[in-house]
């Protein structure tokens, strides 16, 4: 296999995916693309780039043409809405046009979407045929990214599959994500309180290590133009998540319900079906949520 690209290589998912790829037999070269230089050299080459700049991708592709691209680069809240649209959609368009311009129209691109692309209001298990369009600016931009990637892929002759992850958990999870925010509070020895919003809200939590394994399965077994949920298939309440952190934390904490942390979209139950990916590849998540929580706390202790 020729070079594999990972855009967003210095991000949370990118760092785990690169580590995963380095252990795959037959992978000869992993090339990272990102806005900033990585802390450590885990890739065979790294390019510090702005994906939205015209001509950047084609220049790199002519030098190191990929057979497979994992497109993880993107922005999420609290990023500015205009910046999210610029990178999530504009960066994807520039990536695909750049690959085609460099003659890499035969490569495969696994594009990372988001469960935020689904519309809110449904309490049933979400599969890939559930209504999409998003419920907030981030979801709007990711749905537009998915539509642009699939449409351009057909036009340019590039094989596109979309991996649609649900709520990620695992060591080093950013604090902007719910489990990361809870973990940071439990791990802080200087506070005796953990402030949370609506604890009855239910989400589908998937460990990042299972998620990157799913991305690889999608690259291996996915069909051109298809979308695949990456999820546990179970709904877990924030209250249950808090109980797990309480169980593994080194110090007892008082749980404070903070109205400021309650969001309009927090009153629902969001969980997915992983049946499509399982049928295509045999993938199923292996890491239980309790282990994810324990590993998160251990990583910051």
N, C-alpha and C positions, 0 to 999 in steps of 0.2 A: 504494500500500500504506500502511495506517495504521501506527501505532506498532509497533515490534518491541521486546520486552522481552528483556533478558539478566539472569537471576539469577546470583549469583556473579560479578558483573561485574568485581570487583577481583582475582579469582583468576587463575591462570596461563592456563587455557583462555579465561576470560572476556575477558581483555585482548586476546588474539589474535583472538577472534571479533568483538569490537567493531571492531577495526581493519579486519577483513575486510568487515564490513557497511557501513562508511563508504564503501567503494569500489564497492558494488553499485548499479547504476542502478535507480532506482525506489524505493529505500528512503528514506522521507521523514523518519523520526524513530527514533532508537535510544535507548532508555531503560534505564539500568542500575539494578539493585537489588543491594545488598550490605550486609554488616554494617558496613563502614567506608568512609569517604570515599576516593575514588580519588586517586592522586598528581597526575593531570592530567585535565582535562575532555575526554575523548574522546567522551562521550555528549551527546545533546541535553538530557537531564535525568538526574538521579541521585537515588535514594531510599535513604537509610541505614535499613535495616529488619531486623527479626527475622522471618523468614518463618513461624516457628512460632507467632507471636502471632496470636490470632483477630482478624479484622476488618481487619488491616493491608492485605492484598492487595486486598480489595474496595474499600477507600477509594481506593487508588491507581488501580485499574481504572476506577472511576467518573470519575476526573479525566483519566486517559490510557488509554483502552481499547486493548488490543493486538489485532492480527490474528494475531500470531505471537509465541510465547514460546520462548526457548531456556532451559531450566531446567538450569543448571550448578551451582547452589549445593549444597554438600555437604561432608562431612567425611571424611577418610581418616586412617589411622594416621600419626603416633602419637596422634591424638585419642582421648579416652576412649570406650570402647565404648558406654556409655549415651548420650553426646552424639552419636555417629554415628547411632544409631537415632533419636534425637530430631529431628535435622535432616534426615537423608536420607529418612526415612519420614514423620515428622510434618510437616516443612516442605513436602513434596510434597503431602500431603493438604490442608494449609491453603491452599496455592497454588491447587489445582484447585477447592476449595470456594469460595475467594474470587473466582476468575474467574467461576464460575457465579452466585454471589450478585450480582455486578455486571452480569449480563446478557451476559457474554462467552462464552457457551457455544458460540458458533460459531467460536471461534478455534482455532488449531493450536498444540500444544505438542510441542516436541522435547525429550525428557527424556534427559539424559546418564546412561547406565548405566556398566558396567565389565565388562571381561573377567573380573574377579574373581568374577562371578556364576556362572561355569562351575564344575562340580565338578572336583576334581583327580583325577589318576590316569590320564588319557587322554593318549596320545602322538600321537593322530591329529589332523588339522587340525580345528579347532572351527568348526562352522557354527551357525546360529541354532537348529537343532533338537537340538544336543548337550545332554546333561543339565546342568541348572542347579541352583542352591541354594547355591553358594559353598563355600569350604573353610576360611574364617576369618571372624571377626566382621565385617570390612569387607564381604566378599563376601556374607555373610548379609544385611546391612542393604541393600546395593544390589539384591539380588534381591527383597527385600521391597518396596523402593521401586518397582522395575519392575512387580511384581504389583499394587501399590496404584494406580499411575498408570494402567495399562491397564484395571483394573477400574473405577476411578472415572471414567475417560474415557468408558467405555461407559454408565455410569449417568447422567453429567451431560451427555452430548452434546458432549464436547470431543474433538477429533481428537488422538490421542496417537500419536507414534512414538518409539521408543527407539533412540538412537545408543549402540552398545556399543564404546567404544574399547579398544584393547589398550595396550601400553606406550608412553607418549608420550616423545618426545625433542624437543629444539630449544632455542634460546637462552632463558635465564631459567628453565630447568627446575628445580623445587625439589630440594633436596638429599635430601629424604625418598625420592625415586625413584631407582632404581639408577643410571641414566645421569647424573643430577644429582649424586649422591654421587661417582661416578668423576670427573666433570668438575671438581668443586671441588678434588679432591686433585691432579689433574694441573695445575690452574691455580695452585695455591698455590706461590709461589716459595720458601717457607721449609721445604718438606719434600721429601725425595728419595724417599719411599716412597708407594705407593698400596696401601691395604689393601682386600682384596676377599674375598668368600665363595666359594661354589662357582662356578668359572668354566666348568664344563661345562653348567650350566643354560642352557636355550635359551628365548628369548622372541621375541615379535613386536613389533618396534619401528616406530612410525609417527610421522612428524614432525608437530608440532602445527599447522603451517601446512597440511598436507594434511588433518589431522583437522577443522579448522574449515571447510574447503571441503567436506568430506564432510557435515558437519552442515547446511550450506546446501542441498546436493543432497537430503538427506533431507527437509528442509522443502519443497522444490520438488516432489519426485517420490515421496516415501514414501507408503505406504498406511496408512490408519488402523488402529491396533492392531498394527502390525508392528514387529519388532526388526531392526536392521541392524548387523552388525559393521563397525567402522572399524579396518582393519588393513592390513598390507602383504601378508599371505598367505605370509610367509617366516619360518622359524625361524632366529634368529641367536644363537650362543652368547655368553656374557659374555666368553669368551676373545677372540672376534672383535671385540667392542666395545672391549675393552682394547687390542687391536692397533691399532685405528683411532685411539684417543686417543693412543697412543704415537707414531703416525705424524705427527699434526698438532700435538702439544704442543711448546712452545718448549724444554722441558728434559727430558732423559732421566730416567725414574723407575724405581725398583726395585719390582716387584710382589710384595707380601707376601700370602700366603693366611692369612686370619684366621678361625679356627674360630668365633669369636664372631659373625661376620657370616653364617654359614651358617644357613638356616632350614629347617624341616621340609619346606616346599613348594618348596624350591629344586632338588630332584633330578629334576625333570620337564622335559618339553618342551611349551611352551604356544605355539601359533600358530593363527591363525584363517583363515577363508575370507572373502574380500570379494566373492564371486561374486554374492550376492544384491543388494548395493548397486550393483554394476557393471551388473547386468541392469536394475535399476530406473532408473538415472540416468546410466550411462556413467562414473561416477567410478572413477578409479584413482589411487593415490599417485604423485606425480611426483618427490619429493625423495629421493635416495638417502641411505642411512645415513651414508655418508662425508661428504656435505655437511652433514648435521645435526650431526655431531660437530665438523667444522671450524667451523661457525657458532657452536656452543656455546662453544668455546674462544675464538673471536674476541670474543664478547660479554663475556667476563670478563677479557680481556687488558688 
